[in-house]
Amino acid sequence: MAAEIAKDPKDLAKEDKDALDALASEAKEFEKDAEIDRILKAFRLDAYAVLDLNPGVPESDIKLTYRKKSLLIHPDKTKNPQAPDAFDRLKKAQTELMDEKHRERLDEAIADARMLLIRERKWTVDSPELRTAAFAADWRVKTREVLVDNEHRRRRQLKAQMQEEGREQRRQDDELEERKRKRQHDQDWEATRDQRIDSWRQFSKGGKAGESSGKKKKKLKPIG
C-alpha cells in the first residue's frame, strides 16, 4: 500500500479556514432565521416587542437596534422566504416608535396595563412583587390585552366615523342632485318661454274673436 502523501501546510491552513468560514456562515444564517422567526411571532401591536426593546428606551437605541436587525434580516442578505414579511414588520415598528404620538399612546397602554394588574391584586406601587420575573411576564400579557382592547375601540370609532361621513356624503349628494333638478327645471322653463308666450297670444286672439262673433250673432228681442 502506497504511503499517503503529506499535505502542504498551506493547503491544510486553507482547508481549516474554509471550514471555519462555512461554520460561521451557517451560524450567521441560523441567527438570521432565529431573528426572523422571533419578529414574526412578536405581538405586532407592540412595537417594542417587535424590536425586542424595553419601553422607555431613548430614540438613539431605537435607531441603533433597527439598523442592526434590518441589516441582519434584509431580504437581499438571506434566502429565508419569510424575510420580506419580517423586514416590513421591523420597519413598521421602528416608524411607530419614532412617531411621537404613536409612541405616547403605546407607553400609556403599557402603563395602564401595569396599574390594572396592581389594582386587580390589591398591591401598591411599592409592593415587592412588582420587581419579580413573574410580574414582568404577567405585565406583558396584560399589555397585550390592553392593546387589543384599544385596537378594537379604535376600529369601532373609525367605523362609526366612516358611517357618519357616509351619511354626510349622501346628504350632500342629495342636495347636489336637488340643485341639479331645480337648475334643469329652470332651464327648461326658460327654454319654452317664447313658446308659452306665443300660445298665450294665440289663446287670447281666439278668445277675442269668439267674443266678436258672438256679439254679431246675438239677436235683439222684439219690442212689444
Sequence and secondary structure as in RCSB ss.txt:
>XXXX:A:sequence
MAAEIAKDPKDLAKEDKDALDALASEAKEFEKDAEIDRILKAFRLDAYAVLDLNPGVPESDIKLTYRKKSLLIHP
DKTKNPQAPDAFDRLKKAQTELMDEKHRERLDEAIADARMLLIRERKWTVDSPELRTAAFAADWRVKTREVLVDN
EHRRRRQLKAQMQEEGREQRRQDDELEERKRKRQHDQDWEATRDQRIDSWRQFSKGGKAGESSGKKKKKLKPIG
>XXXX:A:secstr
        HHHHHHHHHHHHHHHHHHHHHHHHHHHHHHHHHS TT HHHHHT  TT  HHHHHHHHHHHHHHH G
GG   TTHHHHHHHHHHHHHHHHSHHHHHHHHHHHHHHHHHHHHHTT  TT GGGGSHHHHHHHHHHHHHHHHHH
HHHHHHHHHHHHHHHHHHHHHHHHHHHHHHHHHHHHHHHHHTHHHHHHHHHHHHHHHHHHHHHHHHH       
